[in-house]
Amino acid sequence: MSRARYVSVADQPAYLEYASGRARASDYATTYDPRIFEYERYDPGRIYIPPTTPGPYIPVPMPQPPAQPTGGGTAPRGPSALEIQLAALPVAHEGHVISSAYHNALRSAILLLARQLGIDVAGGGLVMTFAPSFFPDGAKPAWQLTLGIAAKPAQGDAASGWMDVHLPDGARIDGMSVIGRRNAGVKDLRIKLLRHALADGQEQFQRVQLIEVVPTAGDPFTATKGVEVPGAAIAITEELRVVDNRQFKYLVSADLSIAEATAIAQINAIQIVCSK
């Protein structure tokens, strides 16, 4: 019996040659990924070929990569938190032991789906609430801070700031919610959760944007967003969700741009949801 193989999309021509009998096995380079094989996770970039009994190979239809935008296109959207959870669901095979990982992966996906449907699941995650206490970001205009609230400055048409947040080590970040006020006079308001490396070899810092919340007008508003890392594959995004306080610190930044003098812009609270 042959081993299960994951065939890279890049290997498509070589595989079809081999599968149709027009090439020798030595001409075909199979791509293995022990980590994905161990957990039996589906990677959209690869084709899963299950173990087979000896005999002729049958060509497997290969998915075509999506067409790339030609000029002026927007950057590809990263996978949503729900897409990550669904991709992490293992596939059960006859004769294999179904471990707790199967149940926990399915449970996490169902809980996340329930939250997106507005269902409050008791015990579904750890909710941490932070009052906005933004530090000035260099020479940029700062937020006006009062007791537990960050508001637009009395003068000027912009505000920027950042704050550190303490997350439980080893937990998985599910999403972030921002509660506040915004009217039509606000041009742009963006609140981001960032993972900030302590340092790298060149004495520089690496920042990764995990979540970006862009609230629409509302008085008050509550805006929620899951983990979406621009341009990152699902497997990489899943790794970035895990809190690692040994190597990284976690920051929230808030940037405001005002279009009219009558603008109302205020952040009352920031909530981050994590799960084990």
C-alpha positions in Angstrom: 0.0 0.0 0.0 1.3 3.5 -0.9 1.6 6.3 1.7 -0.8 9.2 1.8 0.8 12.1 -0.1 0.2 15.9 -0.3 0.9 17.0 -3.8 1.8 20.7 -4.2 -0.1 22.6 -6.8 3.3 23.5 -8.3 3.8 19.8 -8.9 0.7 19.4 -11.1 2.3 19.0 -14.5 4.9 16.4 -13.2 2.2 14.5 -11.3 -0.1 14.3 -14.3 2.8 13.0 -16.4 3.5 10.3 -13.7 -0.2 9.4 -13.2 -0.8 8.9 -16.8 2.1 6.6 -17.2 4.2 9.0 -19.4 6.9 9.4 -16.8 8.9 7.3 -14.4 8.3 7.6 -10.6 11.9 9.0 -10.3 10.8 11.9 -12.5 8.1 12.9 -10.0 9.0 14.8 -6.9 6.3 14.5 -4.2 6.0 17.2 -1.6 5.6 16.0 2.0 4.7 18.1 5.0 5.1 15.9 8.2 3.3 18.5 10.4 0.2 18.6 8.1 0.4 14.8 7.7 0.5 14.2 11.4 -2.7 16.2 12.1 -4.3 15.3 8.8 -5.2 18.9 8.1 -6.3 20.0 4.7 -4.2 22.7 3.1 -5.9 24.6 0.3 -2.6 24.8 -1.5 -2.2 21.0 -1.7 -4.1 18.0 -3.0 -4.6 15.1 -0.6 -4.1 11.7 -2.2 -5.2 8.9 0.3 -3.4 5.6 0.7 -4.1 3.2 -2.2 -3.5 -0.4 -3.0 -0.8 -1.1 -5.6 -2.1 -0.6 -9.1 -2.3 2.1 -11.8 -2.6 5.7 -10.7 -5.6 7.7 -11.9 -5.1 11.4 -12.6 -6.6 13.7 -10.0 -8.3 16.9 -11.1 -6.2 19.9 -9.9 -7.8 23.2 -8.8 -6.8 26.2 -10.8 -5.3 29.1 -8.8 -7.4 32.2 -8.6 -6.7 34.9 -11.2 -4.5 37.7 -10.0 -5.8 41.2 -10.3 -4.1 43.3 -13.0 -3.1 46.7 -11.7 -5.0 48.7 -9.2 -6.3 45.7 -7.3 -6.6 45.5 -3.6 -4.4 43.2 -1.5 -5.8 39.7 -1.0 -7.9 39.3 2.1 -6.4 37.1 4.8 -8.4 34.1 6.1 -11.1 34.9 8.7 -11.1 33.3 12.1 -13.9 31.0 11.1 -12.1 29.9 8.0 -9.0 29.1 10.1 -11.1 27.0 12.5 -12.8 25.1 9.7 -9.5 24.4 7.9 -8.1 23.0 11.2 -10.8 20.4 11.5 -9.1 17.0 11.1 -10.6 14.3 8.8 -11.4 10.9 10.4 -10.3 7.8 8.6 -11.3 4.2 9.1 -9.1 2.5 11.6 -7.6 5.7 13.1 -8.0 6.7 16.7 -10.3 9.7 17.2 -8.5 11.7 19.9 -9.5 14.7 22.0 -8.0 16.9 19.2 -10.8 16.0 16.9 -13.5 17.0 19.5 -11.7 20.2 20.6 -11.2 21.4 17.0 -14.9 20.8 16.2 -15.9 22.5 19.4 -13.8 25.6 18.7 -15.3 25.9 15.2 -18.9 25.6 16.5 -18.3 28.1 19.3 -16.9 30.6 16.9 -19.7 30.2 14.4 -22.2 30.7 17.3 -20.5 33.9 18.3 -20.7 35.2 14.7 -24.4 34.4 14.8 -24.8 36.5 17.9 -25.3 33.6 20.3 -23.7 34.1 23.7 -22.1 30.8 24.6 -21.3 30.6 28.3 -17.8 29.6 28.9 -16.9 29.9 25.2 -14.0 32.2 25.8 -12.1 34.5 28.1 -13.2 38.1 27.7 -10.7 40.8 28.7 -11.9 44.4 28.9 -9.5 47.3 28.7 -10.1 51.0 29.2 -8.4 53.1 26.4 -5.3 54.5 27.9 -3.4 55.5 24.8 0.1 56.8 24.9 1.1 59.5 22.3 2.6 58.0 19.1 5.7 60.2 18.6 4.8 63.7 17.4 1.3 62.8 16.2 -1.7 64.5 17.8 -2.7 62.5 20.9 -6.2 61.4 22.1 -7.9 63.4 24.8 -8.1 61.0 27.9 -10.6 61.4 30.7 -11.6 58.8 33.2 -11.8 55.5 31.2 -12.6 57.2 27.9 -10.5 58.4 24.9 -12.0 61.2 22.8 -11.0 63.3 19.8 -8.8 66.2 20.7 -10.4 69.6 21.3 -8.2 71.1 18.6 -7.0 69.4 15.4 -8.4 66.9 12.9 -6.5 63.7 13.9 -5.4 61.6 16.8 -3.1 58.6 17.2 -2.0 56.5 20.2 -1.2 53.1 21.4 -1.4 51.0 24.6 -0.2 47.6 25.7 -2.5 44.7 26.6 -1.8 41.7 28.7 -3.0 38.5 27.3 -2.8 35.0 28.9 0.2 33.1 27.6 -0.6 30.1 25.4 -4.2 31.3 24.8 -5.6 31.6 21.3 -6.9 35.0 20.2 -10.4 34.8 18.8 -11.3 38.4 18.2 -11.5 42.0 19.4 -14.5 44.3 20.0 -14.4 48.1 20.3 -17.2 50.1 22.0 -17.6 53.8 21.5 -19.2 56.6 19.6 -18.8 57.8 16.0 -20.9 60.1 13.7 -20.7 61.0 10.0 -18.2 63.8 10.7 -15.5 61.2 11.3 -13.4 60.5 8.1 -11.6 57.4 9.4 -11.3 55.4 12.6 -9.1 52.3 12.9 -8.2 50.2 15.9 -5.6 47.5 15.5 -4.3 44.6 17.6 -0.6 44.2 16.9 2.0 41.5 17.8 5.3 43.3 18.5 8.6 41.3 18.6 10.8 42.1 21.6 13.8 42.4 19.2 15.4 40.7 16.3 19.0 40.2 15.2 19.3 43.6 13.6 18.0 45.5 16.7 14.8 46.2 14.8 11.2 45.4 15.7 8.8 43.2 13.8 5.1 44.1 14.0 2.3 41.9 12.8 -1.2 43.2 12.4 -3.6 40.5 13.9 -6.9 42.4 13.9 -8.1 45.7 12.4 -11.5 47.1 13.5 -13.0 49.9 11.4 -16.3 50.9 13.1 -19.1 52.4 11.1 -21.1 55.4 12.3 -23.1 54.7 15.5 -23.9 56.4 18.8 -23.0 54.2 20.4 -21.3 51.5 18.2 -19.9 48.1 18.9 -17.6 46.8 16.2 -16.2 43.2 16.3 -13.5 41.5 14.1 -11.7 38.2 14.2 -8.1 37.5 13.5 -7.2 38.3 9.9 -3.5 38.6 8.9 -3.2 40.3 5.5 -1.6 38.0 3.0 -0.9 35.2 5.4 -1.8 31.5 4.8 -4.3 29.8 7.0 -1.6 27.7 8.8 0.5 30.8 9.5 -2.5 32.8 10.8 -3.3 29.9 13.1 0.2 30.1 14.6 0.0 33.8 15.0 -3.2 33.5 17.0 -1.4 31.8 19.8 -0.2 34.2 22.5 3.6 33.9 23.1 4.6 36.3 25.9 8.2 35.0 25.9 9.0 36.5 22.5 6.3 39.1 21.8 4.3 41.9 23.4 0.8 42.8 22.3 -0.3 46.4 21.6 -3.5 48.2 20.5 -3.2 51.2 18.3 -6.0 53.7 17.5 -5.9 56.2 14.6 -8.5 58.9 14.0 -9.1 61.3 11.1 -11.8 63.9 11.3 -13.6 65.4 8.3 -15.8 67.9 10.0 -15.6 70.1 13.1 -18.8 68.6 14.4 -17.4 65.1 14.5 -18.0 62.9 17.4 -15.3 60.2 18.0 -14.9 58.4 21.3 -13.6 55.0 22.4 -15.2 53.7 25.6 -13.7 50.2 25.9 -11.7 47.5 24.0 -12.5 43.8 24.5 -10.3 40.9 23.4 -11.6 37.4 23.5 -9.2 34.4 23.9 -9.8 30.7 24.3 -7.6 27.7 25.2 
